[in-house]
Amino acid sequence: MEAHLGASTTAALARRRHIQVRANNAERELHAAEAALRDLTQRNLGVTAPVEFCELRATVEAADAGEATFEVTYHVHQASWRPLYDIRLEGDHLRVTYLAEVTQRSGEDWPETSVILSTTRRGAHQQLPELRPWYVGLRRPDRIPIGARPTGKAVNRTAGAAFPEPPPMPDGLPYPTDTPPFFDEPTAAAVPAPAAMQTALSADVRESGTAMTYRVPRTVAVPSDGVAHKVPVAELELEAQLDYLAVPALAAEAYLRATVTNTSSLVLLPGAAQVFYDGEYIGRTVLETVAPGEEFELQLGVDDRIRIERQLSRRKAGKAVLGGTRKLDVGYEITVANHRGLPARITLRDHIPLSRDG
């Protein structure tokens, strides 16, 4: 048995070394292929995006001979940008680092040059949306063939509409209409912005029709490699109001949130944001579109120093009376304990029964 195990171990180790050698060779070949692909792309050979050439002709009339300088402006495809935010909260003071990830596959490298970002976007419709007539009428109940069995659906007797019957909730409670905020777990990619981006920068904001343009305050280089390159746009100093939200029926936790007003002249476009609170990484969230002067909300995770308990305090069921109805008396007791050492404003949300009949 000892000889058999020794031989098996030796053979397994030999196979492992052979596989490792093959993996190393494959990795070197992959790196070489990627390097060759980058070289071909930079040489504008049309591997990722074909390069089109056109001929320009201009006729210039001048009274005297002299030197002239011409500036040519043209559009390229496969160039875009998306916003990225680095949000740091210190007490009631909020600092938002507005970044832009610029990506381009035009086949032409952009050297150190000024960059102007536009918020222009297409709408949900290519043309102006038009409303169609909306007709309202009584819905006739579905006819059930004679002898057919029930289908396990609850029927709305008023309109005759059928709805799937959900499973019962404990203690006779209705279904929840909201859920507590959710935060991603910290990832290895969540790192603070470089020191060069933490300097006070502000883009030159201008209006262009229905959109806004941001002229980046420093020149940047964007090669045609399809990789997102971070460009600093601005740093915003905002004030935040902190409070807690708790939904004990769903989770015995208090979620810290910050209510912020965008007092800057920039439009915050939808994008991912990394959130830091008192120097600690909290998680990632997503910002929706925030116009200048508009209020928005940030979720800052769970504060374990706020303890919340929800217990069933009473449950009484009356006897059935005339008509087969009975009264159900259910009560819950919610206890909130603050161990922060400072006052906290907490908003509690709980279920309130709503009747679907008269």
Salt bridges, closest charged atoms under 4 A:
GLU27 OE2 - HIS31 NE2 3.60
GLU34 OE1 - HIS31 ND1 4.00
GLU55 OE2 - ARG57 NE 3.11
ASP86 OD2 - ARG88 NH2 3.49
GLU101 OE1 - ARG82 NE 2.71
ASP178 OD2 - ARG349 NH1 3.58
ASP204 OD2 - ARG206 NE 3.20
ASP225 OD1 - HIS229 NE2 3.28
GLU237 OE1 - HIS93 NE2 2.45
GLU237 OE2 - ARG95 NE 3.03
GLU239 OE2 - HIS93 ND1 3.56
ASP243 OD1 - ARG257 NE 3.07
GLU297 OE1 - ARG257 NH1 3.47
ASP303 OD1 - ARG305 NE 3.08
ASP303 OD2 - ARG340 NE 3.69
ASP329 OD2 - ARG314 NE 3.28
ASP350 OD2 - ARG310 NE 3.29
